[in-house]
Amino acid sequence: MKKYKQKTRKSASARFKVTGTGKLMRRHQNSRHLRRKKSKKTIRRYRLLTEVTGRHAKKIKQMMGLA
């Protein structure tokens, strides 16, 4: 009997990135618009990626076909 491949959800693969050690990284929220009122320090921090942890990470890994 033929086994089927698990398909990757393209929405998840576009939003999340997997590091070499297997961690999931995501972009920050609140970084798109209304930037005038935010400090330069805050805007700079938004450029960095953040790790996804907990149950969300497990669910996203399933969506990306890693688990």
C-alpha positions in Angstrom: 0.0 0.0 0.0 1.3 3.5 -0.9 2.2 5.9 1.9 1.4 9.5 1.5 3.7 12.5 2.0 2.6 15.1 4.5 2.1 18.5 2.7 3.5 21.7 4.1 1.1 24.5 4.8 2.5 27.3 2.7 1.0 30.0 5.1 3.1 28.6 7.9 6.3 28.2 5.9 6.0 31.9 4.8 5.6 33.2 8.4 8.0 31.0 10.3 11.6 30.0 9.9 13.4 26.9 11.4 16.9 27.3 12.7 19.6 24.7 12.4 18.9 23.5 15.9 15.2 23.1 15.2 13.8 26.2 16.9 11.0 28.1 15.3 11.4 31.9 14.8 8.7 34.5 14.1 8.5 38.2 13.4 7.3 40.7 16.0 3.8 42.1 16.1 3.0 45.8 16.1 5.8 46.6 13.6 3.7 47.4 10.5 2.1 50.8 10.9 1.6 53.7 13.3 5.4 53.7 13.8 5.6 57.5 14.4 4.5 57.2 18.0 6.9 54.3 18.7 10.5 55.0 19.9 13.4 54.3 17.6 14.6 51.7 20.1 11.3 49.8 19.9 11.3 49.9 16.1 14.8 48.5 16.1 13.7 45.6 18.4 10.9 44.7 16.0 13.5 43.8 13.3 14.8 40.9 15.4 13.1 37.5 15.3 11.6 35.9 18.3 11.4 32.2 19.2 8.1 30.5 19.2 7.6 28.3 22.3 5.1 26.1 24.0 2.0 24.5 22.4 2.2 27.0 19.5 5.6 25.6 18.4 4.4 22.1 18.4 1.3 22.9 16.3 3.4 25.0 13.8 5.9 22.2 13.4 3.1 19.8 12.5 1.9 22.4 9.9 5.4 22.6 8.4 5.7 18.8 8.3 8.5 18.6 10.8 6.8 16.6 13.6 
